[in-house]
Structure formats: C-alpha cells, structure tokens
Amino acid sequence: MLDTNVVVAGLRSRRGASFKLLTLLEASRFEIAISVPLLFEYEDALARHVASGLYTNEQVRDFLDYICSVGYKQNIFFLWRPYLQDSKDDMILELAFAAGCEAIITHNQRDFGGTERLGVQVHPPKEFLRILEESQ
C-alpha cells in the first residue's frame, strides 16, 4: 500500500524510487490497496500541485483512474482512531490492515510507529524496491 507522499513524490520526479514503484504497478510486481477515502486524499494532495503547473486536472483524473484500475478495492468497516498521531495515517493503517497488506510504503516511517503490532511493516520506497528485487 502506498502512502500519499510516495504517490506525490513519484509523480514529481521520474528519478526516484517512488516513481519506479509506480511503474512497477502496471507490471503487477506488487499490489496496492485503495479505498474511497484514500483516493480522495491522493486527489487532494495532487490537486495542490495543479496550481503550480506541475500537473493538470486532467492528468490527476487520469492517474486516479489508473490507480482504480490496478488497485485492490477495499471497504473499511471499523475505525481504531486514534491509533497513530495523524488521523490520515490512521486511515492508511486501517486500509492496510483490512486489505491484509504486508507493508505500508512511506517516506515518513516514524509516523507509523507501532504498526508492526498489527502485522503491518513500514518501508521507505528504496528499501521496498530492494525487497522486490530480492524476491525475484
């Protein structure tokens, strides 16, 4: 499962691990879970970059359509909040747990402290890429 900061980083630069992870989605190298609240969060974060000219509204819609086509759609029927300090991070954790995700991929590992008690690992994009490469 991809935290919003990984999606934004991946779309801002084609050089980093975040972009590489986005490209591996199409090749089905790993799966991501999505939910309606997560898609709204992605949309909100990406829309902030429309004003700066980084993307257009159409590009944001196209990307969200793509994520919907490759992501595993998961409903969430429970709330543990507050579990983490940020309610948006709680939403990510709840989705990861409900979908049975092994890991949350984020640039903010410290924000997800304690998720291992629920069986959800946390990795930065570069480390997760290394894990994918080792599993081939």
PLY file of the C-alpha trace (Angstrom):
ply
format ascii 1.0
element vertex 136
property float x
property float y
property float z
element edge 135
property int vertex1
property int vertex2
end_header
0.00 0.00 0.00
1.35 3.39 -0.99
1.17 6.37 1.34
0.21 9.65 -0.31
3.72 11.09 -0.02
5.09 8.26 -2.18
2.48 8.91 -4.88
3.23 12.64 -4.91
7.00 12.05 -4.98
6.63 9.51 -7.78
4.70 11.95 -9.92
7.01 14.89 -9.18
10.20 13.18 -10.35
10.97 10.29 -12.66
14.33 9.67 -11.00
13.48 8.22 -7.60
12.31 5.01 -6.03
8.76 6.34 -5.70
8.44 6.72 -9.48
9.93 3.27 -10.02
7.29 1.78 -7.72
4.52 3.48 -9.68
5.90 1.99 -12.90
6.03 -1.48 -11.34
2.30 -1.38 -10.60
1.48 -1.93 -14.27
3.82 -4.90 -14.38
1.96 -6.38 -11.38
5.19 -6.67 -9.37
3.17 -5.88 -6.27
-0.39 -4.92 -5.42
-1.78 -1.86 -3.73
-4.96 -1.48 -1.77
-7.21 1.51 -2.34
-10.32 2.89 -0.71
-12.57 5.84 -1.41
-11.01 7.92 1.42
-7.50 7.16 0.13
-8.42 8.19 -3.40
-9.81 11.46 -2.05
-6.55 12.00 -0.16
-4.49 11.29 -3.30
-6.71 13.68 -5.26
-6.40 16.42 -2.65
-2.61 16.14 -2.45
-2.19 16.10 -6.23
-4.63 18.98 -6.73
-2.37 21.19 -4.64
0.25 20.80 -7.38
-2.13 21.73 -10.20
-1.91 25.41 -9.27
1.89 25.27 -9.52
1.63 23.85 -13.04
3.19 20.50 -12.15
0.10 18.63 -13.38
-3.21 19.44 -14.98
-6.60 18.46 -13.57
-6.94 16.00 -16.45
-3.62 14.35 -15.59
-4.72 13.97 -11.97
-8.02 12.38 -13.06
-6.17 10.06 -15.46
-3.77 8.99 -12.72
-6.60 8.32 -10.27
-8.42 6.29 -12.95
-5.23 4.30 -13.45
-4.88 3.65 -9.70
-8.50 2.49 -9.64
-7.79 0.08 -12.49
-4.73 -1.53 -10.86
-5.57 -1.25 -7.16
-7.37 -3.72 -4.93
-10.56 -2.04 -3.76
-11.13 -2.48 -0.04
-14.01 -1.33 2.13
-13.26 -0.45 5.72
-15.88 -1.26 8.33
-14.05 -0.32 11.51
-12.15 2.59 12.98
-9.35 2.37 15.52
-8.79 6.05 15.79
-6.78 7.35 17.29
-4.07 4.70 16.92
-1.44 6.91 15.29
-0.85 10.63 15.83
-2.30 11.72 12.46
-5.85 10.70 11.50
-4.83 10.47 7.83
-2.17 7.95 8.82
-4.81 6.05 10.81
-6.85 5.80 7.60
-3.83 4.34 5.78
-3.22 1.82 8.58
-6.88 0.78 8.73
-6.90 0.19 4.98
-3.63 -1.76 5.07
-4.91 -3.98 7.88
-8.36 -4.53 6.34
-6.82 -5.45 2.97
-4.24 -7.76 4.52
-1.32 -5.70 3.21
2.10 -6.78 4.34
3.52 -3.26 4.28
2.89 0.44 4.04
5.36 2.23 1.77
6.05 5.76 3.02
8.72 8.42 3.31
7.52 9.03 6.89
8.30 5.80 8.71
8.23 7.40 12.15
4.59 8.40 11.64
3.66 4.71 11.55
5.39 3.55 14.71
3.60 0.62 16.33
2.04 -0.80 13.16
4.17 -3.93 13.49
1.94 -4.96 16.43
-0.84 -5.30 13.85
1.38 -7.27 11.45
1.94 -4.36 9.06
5.53 -3.47 8.21
6.61 0.01 7.15
9.26 0.60 4.47
10.61 3.59 2.59
10.31 3.23 -1.21
14.00 2.48 -1.80
14.01 -0.33 0.76
10.80 -1.81 -0.64
12.33 -1.82 -4.14
15.28 -3.78 -2.75
12.88 -6.28 -1.16
11.05 -6.69 -4.50
14.33 -7.25 -6.34
15.46 -9.86 -3.80
12.20 -11.75 -4.13
12.61 -12.37 -7.86
0 1
1 2
2 3
3 4
4 5
5 6
6 7
7 8
8 9
9 10
10 11
11 12
12 13
13 14
14 15
15 16
16 17
17 18
18 19
19 20
20 21
21 22
22 23
23 24
24 25
25 26
26 27
27 28
28 29
29 30
30 31
31 32
32 33
33 34
34 35
35 36
36 37
37 38
38 39
39 40
40 41
41 42
42 43
43 44
44 45
45 46
46 47
47 48
48 49
49 50
50 51
51 52
52 53
53 54
54 55
55 56
56 57
57 58
58 59
59 60
60 61
61 62
62 63
63 64
64 65
65 66
66 67
67 68
68 69
69 70
70 71
71 72
72 73
73 74
74 75
75 76
76 77
77 78
78 79
79 80
80 81
81 82
82 83
83 84
84 85
85 86
86 87
87 88
88 89
89 90
90 91
91 92
92 93
93 94
94 95
95 96
96 97
97 98
98 99
99 100
100 101
101 102
102 103
103 104
104 105
105 106
106 107
107 108
108 109
109 110
110 111
111 112
112 113
113 114
114 115
115 116
116 117
117 118
118 119
119 120
120 121
121 122
122 123
123 124
124 125
125 126
126 127
127 128
128 129
129 130
130 131
131 132
132 133
133 134
134 135
